[in-house]
Amino acid sequence: MNWKLNGKTYSTTVNPDGSWSLALPAADLALLPQGANSLIITAIDEAGNRVDETLNFSVDTLPPNLIVAEVAGGDGILNSSEVAAGLPVSGSGALPGEVVSVSLNNVSYSATVDGQGNWTVDLPPAALQALSDGSSYTLVVTLTDASGNTTTQTQPLTVSTPASGCDCYRTGR
């Protein structure tokens, strides 16, 4: 049995029970171009009868496109009003149906990319209120495409939520 892939021919023998196996070298597989490819299989039996079969497949090893909009006003500081309102994390440029995961403080939230390539994950106020004032955290955004390829972006966030009220000594006129 012969196999032709990307212009190169590989051979294997069919066992008496009809089974066979073929291990393609990783280096040869790495040379396959992105997108549509074909594998041509040729089998010739003992009587000389020939059968050709073509198997079409796609190669996709490229990471998906991930664009994350500014988070927390773009300053990396999570303030009291942002904690109270919840924190939207959004982006664009992805393909419809891809899945975005946003993680903060070991808790993950996910969204599916809409038909226009946009997505939004809302981090709820309760999750943000559980963060310690003055502490730094890493917001992790991961996009996974239909082929399982991922792209990850991180953004540091520092919580700055001073206690409300003021014990101030006031001097005045």
PyMOL commands that place a pseudoatom at each C-alpha (Angstrom):
pseudoatom trace, name=CA, resn=MET, resi=1, chain=A, elem=C, hetatm=0, pos=[0.000, 0.000, 0.000]
pseudoatom trace, name=CA, resn=ASN, resi=2, chain=A, elem=C, hetatm=0, pos=[1.422, 3.393, -0.980]
pseudoatom trace, name=CA, resn=TRP, resi=3, chain=A, elem=C, hetatm=0, pos=[0.586, 6.783, 0.444]
pseudoatom trace, name=CA, resn=LYS, resi=4, chain=A, elem=C, hetatm=0, pos=[1.387, 10.067, -1.255]
pseudoatom trace, name=CA, resn=LEU, resi=5, chain=A, elem=C, hetatm=0, pos=[1.400, 13.210, 0.845]
pseudoatom trace, name=CA, resn=ASN, resi=6, chain=A, elem=C, hetatm=0, pos=[2.827, 16.605, -0.075]
pseudoatom trace, name=CA, resn=GLY, resi=7, chain=A, elem=C, hetatm=0, pos=[4.694, 15.097, -3.048]
pseudoatom trace, name=CA, resn=LYS, resi=8, chain=A, elem=C, hetatm=0, pos=[6.371, 12.341, -1.034]
pseudoatom trace, name=CA, resn=THR, resi=9, chain=A, elem=C, hetatm=0, pos=[5.526, 8.612, -1.225]
pseudoatom trace, name=CA, resn=TYR, resi=10, chain=A, elem=C, hetatm=0, pos=[5.379, 6.329, 1.826]
pseudoatom trace, name=CA, resn=SER, resi=11, chain=A, elem=C, hetatm=0, pos=[4.858, 2.560, 1.779]
pseudoatom trace, name=CA, resn=THR, resi=12, chain=A, elem=C, hetatm=0, pos=[3.376, 0.052, 4.191]
pseudoatom trace, name=CA, resn=THR, resi=13, chain=A, elem=C, hetatm=0, pos=[2.404, -3.609, 4.022]
pseudoatom trace, name=CA, resn=VAL, resi=14, chain=A, elem=C, hetatm=0, pos=[-1.084, -4.941, 4.651]
pseudoatom trace, name=CA, resn=ASN, resi=15, chain=A, elem=C, hetatm=0, pos=[-1.110, -7.743, 7.221]
pseudoatom trace, name=CA, resn=PRO, resi=16, chain=A, elem=C, hetatm=0, pos=[-2.896, -11.076, 6.469]
pseudoatom trace, name=CA, resn=ASP, resi=17, chain=A, elem=C, hetatm=0, pos=[-5.806, -9.967, 8.682]
pseudoatom trace, name=CA, resn=GLY, resi=18, chain=A, elem=C, hetatm=0, pos=[-6.226, -6.795, 6.575]
pseudoatom trace, name=CA, resn=SER, resi=19, chain=A, elem=C, hetatm=0, pos=[-4.773, -4.421, 9.142]
pseudoatom trace, name=CA, resn=TRP, resi=20, chain=A, elem=C, hetatm=0, pos=[-1.953, -2.005, 8.457]
pseudoatom trace, name=CA, resn=SER, resi=21, chain=A, elem=C, hetatm=0, pos=[-0.271, 0.963, 10.059]
pseudoatom trace, name=CA, resn=LEU, resi=22, chain=A, elem=C, hetatm=0, pos=[1.881, 3.839, 8.895]
pseudoatom trace, name=CA, resn=ALA, resi=23, chain=A, elem=C, hetatm=0, pos=[3.796, 6.302, 11.033]
pseudoatom trace, name=CA, resn=LEU, resi=24, chain=A, elem=C, hetatm=0, pos=[4.569, 9.518, 9.197]
pseudoatom trace, name=CA, resn=PRO, resi=25, chain=A, elem=C, hetatm=0, pos=[7.689, 11.343, 10.381]
pseudoatom trace, name=CA, resn=ALA, resi=26, chain=A, elem=C, hetatm=0, pos=[6.912, 14.432, 12.474]
pseudoatom trace, name=CA, resn=ALA, resi=27, chain=A, elem=C, hetatm=0, pos=[9.324, 16.468, 10.341]
pseudoatom trace, name=CA, resn=ASP, resi=28, chain=A, elem=C, hetatm=0, pos=[7.297, 15.637, 7.207]
pseudoatom trace, name=CA, resn=LEU, resi=29, chain=A, elem=C, hetatm=0, pos=[4.009, 16.504, 8.905]
pseudoatom trace, name=CA, resn=ALA, resi=30, chain=A, elem=C, hetatm=0, pos=[5.473, 19.834, 10.036]
pseudoatom trace, name=CA, resn=LEU, resi=31, chain=A, elem=C, hetatm=0, pos=[6.065, 20.733, 6.369]
pseudoatom trace, name=CA, resn=LEU, resi=32, chain=A, elem=C, hetatm=0, pos=[2.375, 20.486, 5.469]
pseudoatom trace, name=CA, resn=PRO, resi=33, chain=A, elem=C, hetatm=0, pos=[0.960, 23.871, 4.464]
pseudoatom trace, name=CA, resn=GLN, resi=34, chain=A, elem=C, hetatm=0, pos=[-1.882, 25.520, 6.366]
pseudoatom trace, name=CA, resn=GLY, resi=35, chain=A, elem=C, hetatm=0, pos=[-5.311, 24.878, 4.870]
pseudoatom trace, name=CA, resn=ALA, resi=36, chain=A, elem=C, hetatm=0, pos=[-6.501, 22.177, 2.476]
pseudoatom trace, name=CA, resn=ASN, resi=37, chain=A, elem=C, hetatm=0, pos=[-4.319, 19.111, 1.867]
pseudoatom trace, name=CA, resn=SER, resi=38, chain=A, elem=C, hetatm=0, pos=[-4.828, 15.714, 0.226]
pseudoatom trace, name=CA, resn=LEU, resi=39, chain=A, elem=C, hetatm=0, pos=[-3.529, 12.259, 1.030]
pseudoatom trace, name=CA, resn=ILE, resi=40, chain=A, elem=C, hetatm=0, pos=[-3.608, 9.815, -1.899]
pseudoatom trace, name=CA, resn=ILE, resi=41, chain=A, elem=C, hetatm=0, pos=[-3.751, 6.146, -0.918]
pseudoatom trace, name=CA, resn=THR, resi=42, chain=A, elem=C, hetatm=0, pos=[-3.013, 3.453, -3.502]
pseudoatom trace, name=CA, resn=ALA, resi=43, chain=A, elem=C, hetatm=0, pos=[-3.624, -0.227, -2.784]
pseudoatom trace, name=CA, resn=ILE, resi=44, chain=A, elem=C, hetatm=0, pos=[-2.766, -3.077, -5.151]
pseudoatom trace, name=CA, resn=ASP, resi=45, chain=A, elem=C, hetatm=0, pos=[-3.903, -6.597, -4.297]
pseudoatom trace, name=CA, resn=GLU, resi=46, chain=A, elem=C, hetatm=0, pos=[-2.165, -9.883, -5.195]
pseudoatom trace, name=CA, resn=ALA, resi=47, chain=A, elem=C, hetatm=0, pos=[-4.111, -10.077, -8.475]
pseudoatom trace, name=CA, resn=GLY, resi=48, chain=A, elem=C, hetatm=0, pos=[-2.833, -6.641, -9.517]
pseudoatom trace, name=CA, resn=ASN, resi=49, chain=A, elem=C, hetatm=0, pos=[-6.125, -4.816, -8.968]
pseudoatom trace, name=CA, resn=ARG, resi=50, chain=A, elem=C, hetatm=0, pos=[-5.502, -1.195, -8.100]
pseudoatom trace, name=CA, resn=VAL, resi=51, chain=A, elem=C, hetatm=0, pos=[-7.617, 1.109, -5.945]
pseudoatom trace, name=CA, resn=ASP, resi=52, chain=A, elem=C, hetatm=0, pos=[-6.860, 4.800, -5.449]
pseudoatom trace, name=CA, resn=GLU, resi=53, chain=A, elem=C, hetatm=0, pos=[-8.499, 6.775, -2.673]
pseudoatom trace, name=CA, resn=THR, resi=54, chain=A, elem=C, hetatm=0, pos=[-8.074, 10.458, -1.861]
pseudoatom trace, name=CA, resn=LEU, resi=55, chain=A, elem=C, hetatm=0, pos=[-8.510, 11.738, 1.663]
pseudoatom trace, name=CA, resn=ASN, resi=56, chain=A, elem=C, hetatm=0, pos=[-8.907, 15.514, 1.972]
pseudoatom trace, name=CA, resn=PHE, resi=57, chain=A, elem=C, hetatm=0, pos=[-8.072, 17.230, 5.248]
pseudoatom trace, name=CA, resn=SER, resi=58, chain=A, elem=C, hetatm=0, pos=[-7.173, 20.640, 6.622]
pseudoatom trace, name=CA, resn=VAL, resi=59, chain=A, elem=C, hetatm=0, pos=[-4.178, 21.764, 8.623]
pseudoatom trace, name=CA, resn=ASP, resi=60, chain=A, elem=C, hetatm=0, pos=[-4.707, 24.566, 11.137]
pseudoatom trace, name=CA, resn=THR, resi=61, chain=A, elem=C, hetatm=0, pos=[-1.922, 25.203, 13.624]
pseudoatom trace, name=CA, resn=LEU, resi=62, chain=A, elem=C, hetatm=0, pos=[-2.147, 29.003, 13.692]
pseudoatom trace, name=CA, resn=PRO, resi=63, chain=A, elem=C, hetatm=0, pos=[-3.280, 30.714, 16.903]
pseudoatom trace, name=CA, resn=PRO, resi=64, chain=A, elem=C, hetatm=0, pos=[-6.543, 32.666, 16.702]
pseudoatom trace, name=CA, resn=ASN, resi=65, chain=A, elem=C, hetatm=0, pos=[-6.653, 36.467, 16.590]
pseudoatom trace, name=CA, resn=LEU, resi=66, chain=A, elem=C, hetatm=0, pos=[-7.344, 37.958, 20.035]
pseudoatom trace, name=CA, resn=ILE, resi=67, chain=A, elem=C, hetatm=0, pos=[-7.954, 41.683, 20.503]
pseudoatom trace, name=CA, resn=VAL, resi=68, chain=A, elem=C, hetatm=0, pos=[-8.798, 42.740, 24.070]
pseudoatom trace, name=CA, resn=ALA, resi=69, chain=A, elem=C, hetatm=0, pos=[-10.250, 46.202, 24.675]
pseudoatom trace, name=CA, resn=GLU, resi=70, chain=A, elem=C, hetatm=0, pos=[-8.962, 48.351, 27.541]
pseudoatom trace, name=CA, resn=VAL, resi=71, chain=A, elem=C, hetatm=0, pos=[-9.838, 46.915, 30.932]
pseudoatom trace, name=CA, resn=ALA, resi=72, chain=A, elem=C, hetatm=0, pos=[-10.448, 49.007, 34.068]
pseudoatom trace, name=CA, resn=GLY, resi=73, chain=A, elem=C, hetatm=0, pos=[-10.081, 52.261, 32.167]
pseudoatom trace, name=CA, resn=GLY, resi=74, chain=A, elem=C, hetatm=0, pos=[-6.774, 51.119, 30.714]
pseudoatom trace, name=CA, resn=ASP, resi=75, chain=A, elem=C, hetatm=0, pos=[-4.813, 52.104, 33.826]
pseudoatom trace, name=CA, resn=GLY, resi=76, chain=A, elem=C, hetatm=0, pos=[-4.499, 48.653, 35.403]
pseudoatom trace, name=CA, resn=ILE, resi=77, chain=A, elem=C, hetatm=0, pos=[-6.159, 49.964, 38.580]
pseudoatom trace, name=CA, resn=LEU, resi=78, chain=A, elem=C, hetatm=0, pos=[-9.429, 48.425, 39.718]
pseudoatom trace, name=CA, resn=ASN, resi=79, chain=A, elem=C, hetatm=0, pos=[-11.143, 51.236, 41.643]
pseudoatom trace, name=CA, resn=SER, resi=80, chain=A, elem=C, hetatm=0, pos=[-14.163, 51.291, 43.949]
pseudoatom trace, name=CA, resn=SER, resi=81, chain=A, elem=C, hetatm=0, pos=[-16.688, 52.223, 41.269]
pseudoatom trace, name=CA, resn=GLU, resi=82, chain=A, elem=C, hetatm=0, pos=[-15.436, 49.472, 38.935]
pseudoatom trace, name=CA, resn=VAL, resi=83, chain=A, elem=C, hetatm=0, pos=[-15.657, 46.922, 41.755]
pseudoatom trace, name=CA, resn=ALA, resi=84, chain=A, elem=C, hetatm=0, pos=[-19.203, 48.044, 42.615]
pseudoatom trace, name=CA, resn=ALA, resi=85, chain=A, elem=C, hetatm=0, pos=[-20.420, 47.967, 39.004]
pseudoatom trace, name=CA, resn=GLY, resi=86, chain=A, elem=C, hetatm=0, pos=[-18.651, 44.813, 37.852]
pseudoatom trace, name=CA, resn=LEU, resi=87, chain=A, elem=C, hetatm=0, pos=[-15.970, 44.721, 35.220]
pseudoatom trace, name=CA, resn=PRO, resi=88, chain=A, elem=C, hetatm=0, pos=[-16.751, 44.116, 31.560]
pseudoatom trace, name=CA, resn=VAL, resi=89, chain=A, elem=C, hetatm=0, pos=[-13.905, 42.526, 29.606]
pseudoatom trace, name=CA, resn=SER, resi=90, chain=A, elem=C, hetatm=0, pos=[-14.496, 42.632, 25.861]
pseudoatom trace, name=CA, resn=GLY, resi=91, chain=A, elem=C, hetatm=0, pos=[-12.792, 42.279, 22.545]
pseudoatom trace, name=CA, resn=SER, resi=92, chain=A, elem=C, hetatm=0, pos=[-13.111, 41.742, 18.831]
pseudoatom trace, name=CA, resn=GLY, resi=93, chain=A, elem=C, hetatm=0, pos=[-11.421, 40.251, 15.799]
pseudoatom trace, name=CA, resn=ALA, resi=94, chain=A, elem=C, hetatm=0, pos=[-12.236, 36.632, 16.634]
pseudoatom trace, name=CA, resn=LEU, resi=95, chain=A, elem=C, hetatm=0, pos=[-14.227, 34.230, 14.492]
pseudoatom trace, name=CA, resn=PRO, resi=96, chain=A, elem=C, hetatm=0, pos=[-17.891, 33.561, 15.292]
pseudoatom trace, name=CA, resn=GLY, resi=97, chain=A, elem=C, hetatm=0, pos=[-18.339, 30.570, 17.573]
pseudoatom trace, name=CA, resn=GLU, resi=98, chain=A, elem=C, hetatm=0, pos=[-14.859, 30.674, 19.091]
pseudoatom trace, name=CA, resn=VAL, resi=99, chain=A, elem=C, hetatm=0, pos=[-14.768, 30.583, 22.901]
pseudoatom trace, name=CA, resn=VAL, resi=100, chain=A, elem=C, hetatm=0, pos=[-13.159, 33.213, 25.128]
pseudoatom trace, name=CA, resn=SER, resi=101, chain=A, elem=C, hetatm=0, pos=[-12.241, 32.476, 28.733]
pseudoatom trace, name=CA, resn=VAL, resi=102, chain=A, elem=C, hetatm=0, pos=[-11.445, 35.224, 31.243]
pseudoatom trace, name=CA, resn=SER, resi=103, chain=A, elem=C, hetatm=0, pos=[-9.828, 34.230, 34.536]
pseudoatom trace, name=CA, resn=LEU, resi=104, chain=A, elem=C, hetatm=0, pos=[-9.223, 36.364, 37.598]
pseudoatom trace, name=CA, resn=ASN, resi=105, chain=A, elem=C, hetatm=0, pos=[-8.218, 35.121, 41.042]
pseudoatom trace, name=CA, resn=ASN, resi=106, chain=A, elem=C, hetatm=0, pos=[-8.518, 31.468, 39.924]
pseudoatom trace, name=CA, resn=VAL, resi=107, chain=A, elem=C, hetatm=0, pos=[-12.131, 31.879, 38.770]
pseudoatom trace, name=CA, resn=SER, resi=108, chain=A, elem=C, hetatm=0, pos=[-12.981, 31.552, 35.068]
pseudoatom trace, name=CA, resn=TYR, resi=109, chain=A, elem=C, hetatm=0, pos=[-15.827, 33.039, 33.062]
pseudoatom trace, name=CA, resn=SER, resi=110, chain=A, elem=C, hetatm=0, pos=[-16.493, 32.352, 29.388]
pseudoatom trace, name=CA, resn=ALA, resi=111, chain=A, elem=C, hetatm=0, pos=[-18.315, 33.724, 26.377]
pseudoatom trace, name=CA, resn=THR, resi=112, chain=A, elem=C, hetatm=0, pos=[-18.882, 32.654, 22.799]
pseudoatom trace, name=CA, resn=VAL, resi=113, chain=A, elem=C, hetatm=0, pos=[-17.849, 35.053, 20.035]
pseudoatom trace, name=CA, resn=ASP, resi=114, chain=A, elem=C, hetatm=0, pos=[-20.882, 36.515, 18.243]
pseudoatom trace, name=CA, resn=GLY, resi=115, chain=A, elem=C, hetatm=0, pos=[-21.538, 36.717, 14.492]
pseudoatom trace, name=CA, resn=GLN, resi=116, chain=A, elem=C, hetatm=0, pos=[-19.613, 39.992, 14.178]
pseudoatom trace, name=CA, resn=GLY, resi=117, chain=A, elem=C, hetatm=0, pos=[-16.489, 38.655, 15.927]
pseudoatom trace, name=CA, resn=ASN, resi=118, chain=A, elem=C, hetatm=0, pos=[-17.176, 40.440, 19.226]
pseudoatom trace, name=CA, resn=TRP, resi=119, chain=A, elem=C, hetatm=0, pos=[-17.355, 39.065, 22.745]
pseudoatom trace, name=CA, resn=THR, resi=120, chain=A, elem=C, hetatm=0, pos=[-17.922, 40.324, 26.290]
pseudoatom trace, name=CA, resn=VAL, resi=121, chain=A, elem=C, hetatm=0, pos=[-17.392, 38.663, 29.650]
pseudoatom trace, name=CA, resn=ASP, resi=122, chain=A, elem=C, hetatm=0, pos=[-18.821, 40.489, 32.673]
pseudoatom trace, name=CA, resn=LEU, resi=123, chain=A, elem=C, hetatm=0, pos=[-16.928, 39.891, 35.904]
pseudoatom trace, name=CA, resn=PRO, resi=124, chain=A, elem=C, hetatm=0, pos=[-19.586, 40.217, 38.628]
pseudoatom trace, name=CA, resn=PRO, resi=125, chain=A, elem=C, hetatm=0, pos=[-19.254, 42.686, 41.512]
pseudoatom trace, name=CA, resn=ALA, resi=126, chain=A, elem=C, hetatm=0, pos=[-19.217, 39.843, 44.077]
pseudoatom trace, name=CA, resn=ALA, resi=127, chain=A, elem=C, hetatm=0, pos=[-16.104, 38.343, 42.465]
pseudoatom trace, name=CA, resn=LEU, resi=128, chain=A, elem=C, hetatm=0, pos=[-14.372, 41.726, 42.441]
pseudoatom trace, name=CA, resn=GLN, resi=129, chain=A, elem=C, hetatm=0, pos=[-15.348, 42.487, 46.044]
pseudoatom trace, name=CA, resn=ALA, resi=130, chain=A, elem=C, hetatm=0, pos=[-13.559, 39.281, 47.075]
pseudoatom trace, name=CA, resn=LEU, resi=131, chain=A, elem=C, hetatm=0, pos=[-10.247, 40.779, 45.900]
pseudoatom trace, name=CA, resn=SER, resi=132, chain=A, elem=C, hetatm=0, pos=[-7.974, 42.333, 48.525]
pseudoatom trace, name=CA, resn=ASP, resi=133, chain=A, elem=C, hetatm=0, pos=[-7.412, 46.080, 48.455]
pseudoatom trace, name=CA, resn=GLY, resi=134, chain=A, elem=C, hetatm=0, pos=[-3.835, 46.946, 47.557]
pseudoatom trace, name=CA, resn=SER, resi=135, chain=A, elem=C, hetatm=0, pos=[-3.176, 43.511, 46.056]
pseudoatom trace, name=CA, resn=SER, resi=136, chain=A, elem=C, hetatm=0, pos=[-2.161, 42.777, 42.484]
pseudoatom trace, name=CA, resn=TYR, resi=137, chain=A, elem=C, hetatm=0, pos=[-3.794, 40.137, 40.307]
pseudoatom trace, name=CA, resn=THR, resi=138, chain=A, elem=C, hetatm=0, pos=[-3.370, 38.897, 36.760]
pseudoatom trace, name=CA, resn=LEU, resi=139, chain=A, elem=C, hetatm=0, pos=[-6.328, 38.951, 34.405]
pseudoatom trace, name=CA, resn=VAL, resi=140, chain=A, elem=C, hetatm=0, pos=[-5.910, 36.108, 31.889]
pseudoatom trace, name=CA, resn=VAL, resi=141, chain=A, elem=C, hetatm=0, pos=[-7.855, 36.135, 28.609]
pseudoatom trace, name=CA, resn=THR, resi=142, chain=A, elem=C, hetatm=0, pos=[-7.679, 33.006, 26.439]
pseudoatom trace, name=CA, resn=LEU, resi=143, chain=A, elem=C, hetatm=0, pos=[-9.283, 32.479, 23.036]
pseudoatom trace, name=CA, resn=THR, resi=144, chain=A, elem=C, hetatm=0, pos=[-9.685, 28.944, 21.670]
pseudoatom trace, name=CA, resn=ASP, resi=145, chain=A, elem=C, hetatm=0, pos=[-10.533, 28.327, 18.011]
pseudoatom trace, name=CA, resn=ALA, resi=146, chain=A, elem=C, hetatm=0, pos=[-12.422, 25.406, 16.463]
pseudoatom trace, name=CA, resn=SER, resi=147, chain=A, elem=C, hetatm=0, pos=[-9.141, 23.504, 15.913]
pseudoatom trace, name=CA, resn=GLY, resi=148, chain=A, elem=C, hetatm=0, pos=[-8.142, 23.808, 19.568]
pseudoatom trace, name=CA, resn=ASN, resi=149, chain=A, elem=C, hetatm=0, pos=[-5.442, 26.441, 18.976]
pseudoatom trace, name=CA, resn=THR, resi=150, chain=A, elem=C, hetatm=0, pos=[-5.224, 29.065, 21.722]
pseudoatom trace, name=CA, resn=THR, resi=151, chain=A, elem=C, hetatm=0, pos=[-4.021, 32.624, 22.189]
pseudoatom trace, name=CA, resn=THR, resi=152, chain=A, elem=C, hetatm=0, pos=[-3.579, 34.088, 25.669]
pseudoatom trace, name=CA, resn=GLN, resi=153, chain=A, elem=C, hetatm=0, pos=[-3.137, 37.673, 26.827]
pseudoatom trace, name=CA, resn=THR, resi=154, chain=A, elem=C, hetatm=0, pos=[-2.549, 38.802, 30.390]
pseudoatom trace, name=CA, resn=GLN, resi=155, chain=A, elem=C, hetatm=0, pos=[-3.046, 42.123, 32.093]
pseudoatom trace, name=CA, resn=PRO, resi=156, chain=A, elem=C, hetatm=0, pos=[-1.988, 43.038, 35.617]
pseudoatom trace, name=CA, resn=LEU, resi=157, chain=A, elem=C, hetatm=0, pos=[-4.674, 44.586, 37.820]
pseudoatom trace, name=CA, resn=THR, resi=158, chain=A, elem=C, hetatm=0, pos=[-4.125, 46.277, 41.157]
pseudoatom trace, name=CA, resn=VAL, resi=159, chain=A, elem=C, hetatm=0, pos=[-7.070, 46.765, 43.487]
pseudoatom trace, name=CA, resn=SER, resi=160, chain=A, elem=C, hetatm=0, pos=[-7.383, 50.285, 44.890]
pseudoatom trace, name=CA, resn=THR, resi=161, chain=A, elem=C, hetatm=0, pos=[-10.586, 50.534, 46.897]
pseudoatom trace, name=CA, resn=PRO, resi=162, chain=A, elem=C, hetatm=0, pos=[-9.968, 52.802, 49.878]
pseudoatom trace, name=CA, resn=ALA, resi=163, chain=A, elem=C, hetatm=0, pos=[-12.487, 52.573, 52.691]
pseudoatom trace, name=CA, resn=SER, resi=164, chain=A, elem=C, hetatm=0, pos=[-15.434, 54.888, 52.273]
pseudoatom trace, name=CA, resn=GLY, resi=165, chain=A, elem=C, hetatm=0, pos=[-15.958, 57.733, 54.660]
pseudoatom trace, name=CA, resn=CYS, resi=166, chain=A, elem=C, hetatm=0, pos=[-13.355, 60.065, 55.989]
pseudoatom trace, name=CA, resn=ASP, resi=167, chain=A, elem=C, hetatm=0, pos=[-11.920, 60.660, 59.412]
pseudoatom trace, name=CA, resn=CYS, resi=168, chain=A, elem=C, hetatm=0, pos=[-10.578, 64.025, 58.451]
pseudoatom trace, name=CA, resn=TYR, resi=169, chain=A, elem=C, hetatm=0, pos=[-9.693, 66.998, 60.593]
pseudoatom trace, name=CA, resn=ARG, resi=170, chain=A, elem=C, hetatm=0, pos=[-11.015, 69.991, 58.810]
pseudoatom trace, name=CA, resn=THR, resi=171, chain=A, elem=C, hetatm=0, pos=[-9.793, 73.494, 59.128]
pseudoatom trace, name=CA, resn=GLY, resi=172, chain=A, elem=C, hetatm=0, pos=[-11.778, 76.170, 57.556]
pseudoatom trace, name=CA, resn=ARG, resi=173, chain=A, elem=C, hetatm=0, pos=[-12.504, 79.782, 57.338]
for i in range(1, 173): cmd.bond("trace and resi %d" % i, "trace and resi %d" % (i + 1))
show_as sticks, trace
zoom trace
